[in-house]
Amino acid sequence: MKKLFVLKQDDLDLATDEVLAVTRAKRYDRIDHFLVVDTKNDVACRLAQTHSVHDFVFRVPVTALEETIRKISWQRWYIHDFYVQLRGASTYTARDLGHLVWKRLKNAC
């Protein structure tokens, strides 16, 4: 499963190396202080250079965003709250996308 690591920004190279060493991941994707790694290990408690670890749900081009949000079974991912991160230029805001997810959650209950 892919995980999203929110790295401390003091030393991003050190934080990245720490996650890769503990997860033993060969491939990763880092944008700013966000690191996405495919791992089966629960390593959050072993990381000193990471603020938090989250499940990474999806990444798509803007043109496929609404369709992808509508296809996902959000009950699987939602426990207490959720966070929407939007990177790059878009006609959407994080609030718009959060609303789409919330509507899907409410309709399923």
Residue, then its C-alpha position, 0 to 999 in steps of 0.5 A: m500500500k502506498k503511504l504519504f509521509v509528511l517530512k520535517q523540513d529541517d533536512l529533507d534529504l535526511a528525512t527522505d533517506e530515513v524513510l527509504a532506509v526503514t521502509r526499504a523502498k527502492r522507488y519513491d516520489r517526493i514533492d516538497h516535504f511530501l514523500v510517497v512510498d509503496t510499503k507494507n511495513d507500519v513504520a510510523c513510530r520509528l521515524a524521527q524526521t517525519h511529522s505524520v504518515h497517511d494512506f495515499v489514496f490516489r493521484v490523477p490529472v485534473t481532468a479525471l479528478e471528479e470522476t475518480i472521486r466519485k468511483i472511490s468507496w470513501q467509507r474504506w478510507y474515512i475513520h474520523d476525518f480526512y484531508v485533501q491536498l491539491r497541487g498545481a494549477s486547477t479550477y478546483t479548490a481543496r474545499d471543492l474536493g473536500h465537499l465532493v468527498w463529503k457528499r459521497l460519504k453522506n450518501a453512503c450512510 
